[in-house]
């Protein structure tokens, strides 16, 4: 029987990789909390999102690293963990409402397809786009609050653009590993320059979407100010695209991630305060 020693927990954390996805758990708040609904209404959706992420990243570890990497956890016990993640995701999403439940089903199915059969991550262009149905549905898990406002839909679209921008930077960062593993990616198909252009344009699209959020209660300049740093980062990426190395891509990806989180949080806060 597997005992709960520190090494055991370390192996489980290495398998589920929460450090790579905890920052996505704010996404259910995009459609789950507002001035007229209790913050706690989004908590089942947050739990569902966490379980979906644990499944997606654990399943990716299973297929990419091999189950023998995570001893003392046996393949049977790791499979039980993944099944438990699916069960928790569906149960918590069911509690949150029909829309969160549908979103959880989409995210789980996309996570399975990305890493396992049909293993979409090895198909250039498809591998990049296939990230969207894994992560974007998290923004619909916040509760059964009825139709989202146009502004919140736009904010979710902006997240989708930022997600794909980050994924393309990730592909540049891990190009050597992908090449050795014979994993087809958009970057390996296009090259660093074209991938950099596409990634930067996605970042600019995200900034333009945030700046154009349809909410007449907010001054237009406020949304433009929120979007400006992301636009500046994307323009800098565009200017340096041909010189980007895996090391510089890793640094850029970290900055883009945290800046994207800050942009989304401030935009969400403004929308919530404005009603």
HELIX and SHEET records of a PDB file:
HELIX    1   1 UNK A    6  UNK A   16  1                                  11    
HELIX    2   2 UNK A   18  UNK A   20  5                                   3    
HELIX    3   3 UNK A   22  UNK A   26  5                                   5    
HELIX    4   4 UNK A   29  UNK A   32  1                                   4    
HELIX    5   5 UNK A   39  UNK A   42  5                                   4    
HELIX    6   6 UNK A   43  UNK A   64  1                                  22    
HELIX    7   7 UNK A   67  UNK A   70  5                                   4    
HELIX    8   8 UNK A   75  UNK A   96  1                                  22    
HELIX    9   9 UNK A   98  UNK A  115  1                                  18    
HELIX   10  10 UNK A  120  UNK A  122  5                                   3    
HELIX   11  11 UNK A  126  UNK A  129  1                                   4    
HELIX   12  12 UNK A  132  UNK A  135  1                                   4    
HELIX   13  13 UNK A  136  UNK A  140  5                                   5    
HELIX   14  14 UNK A  150  UNK A  173  1                                  24    
HELIX   15  15 UNK A  175  UNK A  180  1                                   6    
HELIX   16  16 UNK A  186  UNK A  190  1                                   5    
HELIX   17  17 UNK A  192  UNK A  211  1                                  20    
HELIX   18  18 UNK A  220  UNK A  239  1                                  20    
HELIX   19  19 UNK A  241  UNK A  243  5                                   3    
HELIX   20  20 UNK A  246  UNK A  274  1                                  29    
END                                                                             
